[in-house]
Amino acid sequence: MNQKICYLVLFLGGFIQMKFSKKLAMAAVAGLALIGTAACSNGGSKSSSSSEKIPSKITKKTTVVFWHGMVGVQQSTLQKLTKEFEKENPKITVKLENQGAYNDLQAKINSTLQSPNNLPTITQAYPGWLWNAAQNNMLVNLTPYINNKNVGWGSAKASNIRTELLDGAKIKGTQYGIPFNKSIETLTYNKDMFKKYGIKKVPTTMEELKSASETIYKKSNHKVVGAGFDSLSNYYVLGMKDDGVNFTKNINFNGSTSKKVINYYADGIKKGYFRVAGSEHYLSGPFANQKVAMFIGTSAGEGFVKQGVGNKFTYDVAARPGKYTMQQGTDIYMFKHASADQKAAAFKYMKFLVSKSSQLKWANATGYIPVNNNVITSKEYKANKSTKLPAKLDSTMKNLYSVPVEKNSNAAYTQLNSIMQNILSAAQKDQNVNNAINTGKSKFDAAWKQ
């Protein structure tokens, strides 16, 4: 509301007070005061928000609070990088606050959203966690910071962040996040076992994966399972995507395409050449113990594979079979309650974390993939011989997909894991899986509608 209308509201309030009875006047003035205050203050805050200047320099001591869920070598590497940043930026202090595992971090964010002033400056998060925060205008649109040449890069292109990863940190088309600790799904396989059982080609399609798995299972006299998938949610989402269906509320869970994806895995479970991680949660253990010949899981887990395998056999990694692979991991988001200096300081820190130098150190130390294209294609990264992925990363992430950020998409995606477990459990018992699929449809649809 412009200034003239604000003045008119105040004038009418005074006029009513002179012309009406005291009791009626008080009520009328109160109502107009609320309209006038809301209209004038909303207009002012909107103007202030859209024109808030981004400080070109941090001239006074500024503290940035960063909530994260990193542990072990991930946390120690983050601490080292943060100290390096603070040394380069003596006016800025970054207070790292570990909130535990991801589910603990998500719970802490959700509970604190009720008291916005208690939120940190920035946090690690999946975009689906922050759908409501974005709807309630609690997040900072980072595009002006990206385009600012002082605290940002001047443009998204100049950031050298891989476009698909940057797009994955958007909520309803707005760039609220900057990708940080990312991974993709890859195929990890036992090279020695491939040679032993005559598998001459690493599977690149789901049909080839099925064929190789059946061969290994038969030739090992049923002692070695061919393959399995760590994440059943990812299995379903990518199976549908490979068949041209995006992950949305419009999916018909017991439709023909969905059943085709489900039955591919269920048939393998029934016949013994596929398996699930089960209570072990990850297939890297059974793989290291040579009970499964290959598995599809997160690239960030290669360090555990290397440790488990040791000198027992030679393993290698390859692109996930199929056209698409899942890009996953958290981004960094900024909350609106922070001061202008805190926001600018926080973005400088975020920019530092995704720089070529930082991402090279981060990727080599943690096993996460670099989000910076200059690292992905660099000789320094590809020359890393401690793990298998760096030399092959560029070719394994040609077609990235992420769970679309929509209302309740995160809830539906999470629900998929238990739905698929129930279906595959029925398959393992050699039961007809249609009943489990129908039950799964009810749960799947309910998750989208909650």
C-alpha positions as MATLAB code, in Angstrom:
seq = 'MNQKICYLVLFLGGFIQMKFSKKLAMAAVAGLALIGTAACSNGGSKSSSSSEKIPSKITKKTTVVFWHGMVGVQQSTLQKLTKEFEKENPKITVKLENQGAYNDLQAKINSTLQSPNNLPTITQAYPGWLWNAAQNNMLVNLTPYINNKNVGWGSAKASNIRTELLDGAKIKGTQYGIPFNKSIETLTYNKDMFKKYGIKKVPTTMEELKSASETIYKKSNHKVVGAGFDSLSNYYVLGMKDDGVNFTKNINFNGSTSKKVINYYADGIKKGYFRVAGSEHYLSGPFANQKVAMFIGTSAGEGFVKQGVGNKFTYDVAARPGKYTMQQGTDIYMFKHASADQKAAAFKYMKFLVSKSSQLKWANATGYIPVNNNVITSKEYKANKSTKLPAKLDSTMKNLYSVPVEKNSNAAYTQLNSIMQNILSAAQKDQNVNNAINTGKSKFDAAWKQ';
ca = [
       0.000    0.000    0.000;
       1.462    3.406   -0.962;
       2.003    6.367    1.351;
      -1.116    8.303    0.220;
      -3.418    5.393    1.103;
      -1.714    5.040    4.488;
      -2.401    8.689    5.228;
      -6.018    8.293    4.046;
      -6.524    5.396    6.482;
      -5.186    7.497    9.351;
      -7.389   10.476    8.333;
     -10.515    8.284    8.233;
      -9.665    6.976   11.659;
      -9.586   10.513   13.037;
     -12.829   11.451   11.250;
     -14.680    8.442   12.692;
     -13.463    9.273   16.159;
     -14.999   12.788   15.883;
     -18.368   11.770   14.350;
     -19.429    8.556   16.096;
     -20.237    7.500   19.629;
     -17.218    6.692   21.775;
     -17.850    2.931   21.878;
     -18.434    2.604   18.120;
     -15.562    4.932   17.339;
     -13.115    2.843   19.347;
     -14.056   -0.323   17.446;
     -13.892    1.387   14.061;
     -10.570    3.055   14.769;
      -9.097   -0.225   16.021;
     -10.129   -2.000   12.817;
      -8.758    0.728   10.575;
      -5.573    0.884   12.631;
      -4.992   -2.811   12.037;
      -5.599   -2.399    8.295;
      -3.381    0.652    8.143;
      -0.576   -0.897   10.177;
      -0.601   -4.166    8.252;
      -0.811   -2.436    4.895;
       1.913    0.115    5.572;
       4.257   -2.286    7.387;
       3.839   -5.074    4.814;
       4.596   -2.707    2.001;
       7.609   -1.436    3.870;
       9.005   -4.884    4.687;
       8.528   -6.039    1.120;
      10.399   -3.041   -0.145;
      13.110   -3.546    2.452;
      13.417   -7.262    1.640;
      13.663   -6.786   -2.099;
      16.089   -3.883   -1.851;
      18.194   -5.122    1.076;
      21.756   -4.301    0.168;
      24.332   -7.055    0.244;
      27.405   -5.737    2.086;
      30.436   -5.733   -0.184;
      32.753   -6.304    2.790;
      32.427   -7.651    6.311;
      33.899   -4.804    8.363;
      32.873   -5.882   11.866;
      33.045   -9.134   13.802;
      30.313  -11.421   12.472;
      29.318  -14.903   13.620;
      27.711  -17.471   11.323;
      25.994  -20.469   12.953;
      26.046  -23.631   10.823;
      23.963  -26.684   11.730;
      25.258  -29.905   10.192;
      25.128  -33.704   10.444;
      28.713  -34.619    9.609;
      30.643  -37.200   11.633;
      34.071  -38.833   11.569;
      36.374  -37.788    8.737;
      33.553  -35.707    7.249;
      33.342  -33.588   10.397;
      37.110  -33.258   10.852;
      37.505  -32.192    7.207;
      34.718  -29.631    7.595;
      36.458  -28.283   10.692;
      39.770  -27.957    8.822;
      38.154  -26.151    5.918;
      36.327  -23.830    8.309;
      39.549  -22.871   10.072;
      41.107  -22.180    6.687;
      38.177  -19.905    5.798;
      38.355  -18.044    9.121;
      42.076  -17.455    8.599;
      41.330  -15.872    5.222;
      38.382  -13.924    6.689;
      39.434  -12.784   10.202;
      36.232  -10.793   10.762;
      34.066  -13.905   10.339;
      33.601  -16.707   12.874;
      31.776  -19.855   11.765;
      30.224  -21.720   14.680;
      29.821  -25.375   13.666;
      26.996  -27.088   15.563;
      26.616  -30.836   15.008;
      22.991  -31.933   15.377;
      23.597  -35.676   15.155;
      22.370  -37.932   12.357;
      20.312  -36.576    9.462;
      17.011  -37.537   11.086;
      18.093  -35.659   14.236;
      19.057  -32.625   12.161;
      15.725  -32.698   10.327;
      13.817  -32.980   13.610;
      15.772  -30.065   15.106;
      15.027  -27.870   12.096;
      11.327  -28.777   12.153;
      10.926  -28.038   15.857;
      12.855  -24.750   15.639;
      10.856  -23.465   12.657;
       8.204  -22.602   15.254;
      10.692  -20.090   16.760;
      12.471  -18.613   13.707;
      14.854  -16.429   15.705;
      16.380  -19.590   17.207;
      17.260  -20.998   13.796;
      20.910  -21.008   12.691;
      22.241  -18.733    9.967;
      22.685  -21.704    7.625;
      22.011  -25.433    7.737;
      22.616  -28.617    5.833;
      19.314  -30.017    4.577;
      17.573  -31.873    1.821;
      15.249  -29.493   -0.047;
      12.209  -31.624    0.789;
      12.787  -30.908    4.483;
      12.325  -27.198    3.886;
       9.216  -27.171    1.707;
       7.110  -25.536    4.436;
       9.910  -23.118    5.373;
      10.019  -21.949    1.755;
       6.220  -21.639    1.637;
       6.342  -19.528    4.806;
       8.999  -17.196    3.382;
      11.631  -18.213    5.927;
      14.479  -18.965    3.505;
      16.788  -16.600    1.640;
      16.642  -16.562   -2.152;
      20.326  -16.997   -2.955;
      20.195  -15.776   -6.567;
      21.093  -12.154   -5.647;
      24.097  -13.481   -3.688;
      25.170  -15.745   -6.550;
      24.957  -12.802   -8.968;
      26.783  -10.418   -6.627;
      30.431  -10.098   -7.677;
      31.664   -9.228   -4.186;
      30.288  -12.108   -2.102;
      29.278  -14.389   -4.987;
      30.493  -15.225   -8.474;
      28.603  -12.753  -10.640;
      26.497  -15.532  -12.186;
      25.521  -19.171  -11.676;
      27.628  -20.152  -14.685;
      30.711  -18.520  -13.170;
      30.283  -20.639  -10.021;
      31.273  -23.773  -11.985;
      28.788  -25.762   -9.880;
      27.305  -28.583  -11.938;
      23.927  -27.363  -13.217;
      21.924  -30.469  -12.249;
      23.213  -30.232   -8.669;
      22.407  -26.522   -8.469;
      18.921  -27.148   -9.857;
      18.424  -29.879   -7.262;
      18.748  -27.238   -4.530;
      15.766  -25.254   -5.820;
      12.320  -25.217   -4.234;
       9.507  -24.282   -6.635;
      12.060  -22.812   -9.014;
      13.793  -20.576   -6.456;
      17.487  -21.105   -5.691;
      17.354  -21.481   -1.917;
      20.308  -23.882   -1.569;
      23.884  -24.424   -2.659;
      24.889  -28.109   -3.158;
      27.559  -29.326   -0.759;
      28.035  -32.986    0.220;
      26.785  -34.923   -2.768;
      26.917  -38.505   -3.977;
      25.511  -40.566   -6.811;
      24.556  -44.212   -7.128;
      27.176  -46.441   -8.735;
      27.675  -50.133   -9.448;
      30.382  -51.789   -7.343;
      31.504  -55.205   -8.585;
      33.948  -58.026   -7.840;
      36.342  -58.171  -10.805;
      37.790  -61.512   -9.769;
      34.341  -63.057   -9.540;
      33.373  -61.703  -12.951;
      36.418  -63.456  -14.415;
      35.707  -66.665  -12.523;
      32.120  -66.922  -13.759;
      32.718  -65.659  -17.285;
      31.110  -62.223  -17.047;
      32.988  -60.374  -19.771;
      30.991  -57.133  -19.781;
      30.127  -54.868  -16.884;
      26.322  -54.430  -16.962;
      25.152  -51.109  -18.393;
      21.431  -51.909  -18.610;
      18.991  -53.530  -16.212;
      18.611  -56.513  -18.550;
      22.377  -57.035  -18.532;
      22.373  -56.763  -14.738;
      19.697  -59.459  -14.524;
      21.533  -61.730  -16.978;
      24.909  -61.420  -15.213;
      23.269  -61.962  -11.822;
      21.508  -65.133  -12.977;
      24.738  -66.476  -14.464;
      26.750  -65.887  -11.287;
      24.038  -67.386   -9.084;
      23.796  -70.550  -11.209;
      27.532  -71.050  -11.805;
      28.309  -70.579   -8.098;
      25.818  -73.348   -7.260;
      23.602  -70.765   -5.572;
      26.354  -69.739   -3.145;
      26.778  -66.214   -4.526;
      23.882  -63.832   -5.111;
      24.300  -61.790   -8.262;
      23.272  -58.303   -7.162;
      21.195  -56.043   -4.946;
      20.266  -52.413   -4.330;
      21.071  -50.585   -1.103;
      18.247  -48.039   -1.401;
      14.870  -49.488   -2.287;
      13.423  -45.973   -2.587;
      16.065  -45.059   -5.159;
      15.530  -48.356   -6.964;
      11.838  -47.598   -7.485;
      12.250  -43.906   -8.343;
      14.983  -44.546  -10.919;
      13.203  -47.605  -12.324;
      10.177  -45.428  -13.027;
      12.326  -42.601  -14.412;
      14.082  -45.002  -16.802;
      10.595  -45.910  -18.054;
       9.759  -42.243  -18.584;
       7.780  -41.615  -15.384;
       8.787  -38.798  -13.023;
       8.294  -39.134   -9.276;
       5.020  -37.284   -8.604;
       1.706  -37.759   -6.825;
       0.244  -38.892  -10.168;
       2.091  -42.232  -10.098;
      -0.289  -45.190  -10.147;
       1.542  -47.553   -7.804;
      -0.336  -50.651   -8.969;
      -0.362  -49.605  -12.620;
       1.434  -51.568  -15.349;
       4.644  -49.508  -15.400;
       4.954  -49.573  -11.631;
       4.334  -53.329  -11.490;
       6.953  -53.880  -14.176;
       9.566  -52.056  -12.056;
       8.539  -53.852   -8.856;
       8.370  -57.312  -10.423;
      11.835  -57.001  -11.959;
      13.278  -56.984   -8.431;
      10.659  -59.328   -6.951;
      11.309  -62.000   -9.591;
      15.037  -61.853   -8.866;
      14.342  -62.257   -5.142;
      12.088  -65.268   -5.780;
      14.672  -66.965   -7.993;
      17.575  -66.132   -5.711;
      19.847  -64.058   -7.965;
      18.883  -60.716   -6.324;
      18.823  -59.797   -2.640;
      18.190  -56.799   -0.376;
      20.451  -55.332    2.300;
      17.964  -56.218    5.040;
      19.085  -55.740    8.633;
      22.635  -55.013    7.477;
      21.317  -51.802    5.838;
      24.121  -51.777    3.246;
      25.350  -54.487    0.906;
      29.004  -53.474    1.250;
      29.356  -56.065    4.067;
      28.013  -59.067    2.126;
      29.975  -57.833   -0.899;
      33.240  -57.773    1.084;
      32.438  -61.294    2.341;
      31.867  -62.430   -1.276;
      28.244  -63.367   -0.697;
      27.067  -60.950   -3.389;
      28.959  -60.255   -6.622;
      27.869  -56.641   -7.155;
      25.594  -54.019   -5.708;
      24.183  -50.596   -6.442;
      24.759  -48.059   -3.683;
      26.031  -44.603   -2.847;
      29.389  -43.521   -4.220;
      30.143  -42.032   -0.800;
      30.390  -45.567    0.600;
      33.445  -46.618   -1.378;
      35.722  -46.036    1.597;
      33.804  -48.702    3.539;
      34.028  -51.070    0.567;
      37.778  -50.590    0.310;
      38.225  -51.193    4.024;
      36.028  -54.315    3.998;
      37.540  -55.864    0.876;
      41.182  -55.290    1.830;
      43.353  -57.724   -0.123;
      40.720  -60.439   -0.496;
      39.901  -59.600   -4.109;
      39.900  -56.793   -6.658;
      36.817  -54.599   -6.831;
      35.898  -51.821   -9.235;
      33.133  -49.254   -9.759;
      31.088  -48.352  -12.822;
      28.075  -46.312  -13.823;
      24.738  -47.451  -12.417;
      22.962  -49.682  -14.972;
      20.218  -47.795  -16.780;
      20.048  -44.287  -18.184;
      19.734  -42.299  -14.944;
      21.514  -42.244  -11.633;
      20.381  -40.560   -8.432;
      22.104  -37.426   -7.200;
      21.658  -37.244   -3.468;
      23.129  -35.657   -0.370;
      22.424  -32.335    1.300;
      22.673  -28.696    0.290;
      23.263  -25.603    2.429;
      20.313  -23.262    3.044;
      20.144  -19.821    4.673;
      17.394  -18.491    6.977;
      15.894  -15.019    6.630;
      16.120  -13.955   10.272;
      19.893  -13.408    9.966;
      21.316   -9.889    9.686;
      22.599   -8.518    6.385;
      26.205   -8.994    7.552;
      25.517  -12.582    8.657;
      23.920  -13.425    5.317;
      26.835  -11.968    3.353;
      29.379  -13.678    5.612;
      27.505  -16.979    5.361;
      27.430  -16.822    1.596;
      31.149  -16.080    1.441;
      31.630  -19.222    3.523;
      29.338  -21.270    1.267;
      31.237  -19.986   -1.763;
      34.484  -21.058   -0.114;
      33.174  -24.577    0.598;
      32.299  -25.180   -3.055;
      35.473  -23.615   -4.487;
      37.834  -25.795   -6.516;
      40.429  -25.937   -3.734;
      37.928  -26.838   -0.997;
      36.005  -29.347   -3.105;
      39.198  -31.154   -4.089;
      40.146  -31.539   -0.422;
      36.581  -32.443    0.565;
      36.119  -35.073   -2.160;
      39.509  -36.717   -1.644;
      39.061  -36.885    2.134;
      35.392  -37.933    2.361;
      34.475  -39.794   -0.830;
      31.684  -37.359   -1.671;
      31.635  -36.280   -5.304;
      32.844  -32.749   -6.104;
      30.039  -30.321   -6.944;
      32.496  -28.098   -8.814;
      32.998  -29.023  -12.483;
      36.577  -27.771  -12.384;
      37.347  -30.499   -9.852;
      35.384  -33.277  -11.578;
      37.417  -32.838  -14.766;
      40.731  -31.939  -13.113;
      43.893  -34.012  -13.384;
      44.432  -33.625   -9.633;
      41.117  -35.319   -8.829;
      41.329  -38.011  -11.501;
      44.849  -38.858  -10.356;
      43.591  -39.861   -6.904;
      44.428  -43.572   -6.689;
      43.122  -44.159   -3.182;
      39.637  -44.909   -4.546;
      38.280  -46.059   -7.907;
      35.614  -43.406   -8.503;
      37.609  -40.235   -9.316;
      38.936  -41.558  -12.627;
      35.433  -42.616  -13.703;
      33.161  -40.000  -12.131;
      32.670  -37.821  -15.186;
      31.349  -40.772  -17.210;
      29.114  -42.094  -14.406;
      27.055  -38.907  -13.937;
      25.877  -38.117  -17.459;
      22.165  -38.241  -16.548;
      21.427  -37.172  -12.994;
      18.006  -37.277  -11.360;
      16.792  -36.108   -7.971;
      13.489  -36.481   -6.175;
      11.384  -33.497   -7.330;
      10.746  -31.008   -4.539;
       6.989  -30.955   -4.173;
       4.582  -30.952   -1.272;
       4.941  -34.293    0.568;
       7.391  -35.707   -2.013;
       9.939  -36.314    0.748;
       7.347  -38.197    2.826;
       6.323  -40.348   -0.146;
       9.936  -41.063   -1.073;
      10.746  -42.096    2.518;
       7.644  -44.303    2.702;
       8.784  -46.180   -0.413;
      11.535  -47.996    1.467;
       9.197  -49.850    3.846;
       6.639  -50.414    1.069;
       9.263  -52.083   -1.124;
      10.615  -54.081    1.825;
       7.155  -55.549    2.440;
       6.693  -56.407   -1.222;
      10.111  -58.045   -1.556;
       9.603  -59.881    1.723;
       6.466  -61.418    0.225;
       8.477  -62.348   -2.870;
      11.133  -63.997   -0.698;
       8.435  -66.170    0.841;
       7.351  -67.054   -2.702;
       3.993  -65.373   -2.167;
       1.929  -63.514   -4.762;
       3.110  -59.914   -4.436;
      -0.075  -58.277   -5.790;
      -1.641  -58.007   -2.337;
       1.509  -56.318   -1.017;
       1.524  -53.964   -4.024;
      -2.115  -52.983   -3.385;
      -1.356  -52.363    0.294;
       1.693  -50.375   -0.785;
      -0.456  -48.237   -3.081;
      -2.660  -47.191   -0.156;
       0.379  -46.173    1.909;
       2.042  -44.450   -1.041;
      -1.049  -42.418   -1.915;
      -1.625  -41.530    1.752;
       1.926  -40.187    2.041;
       1.328  -37.811   -0.868;
      -2.004  -36.636    0.590;
      -1.040  -36.160    4.254;
];
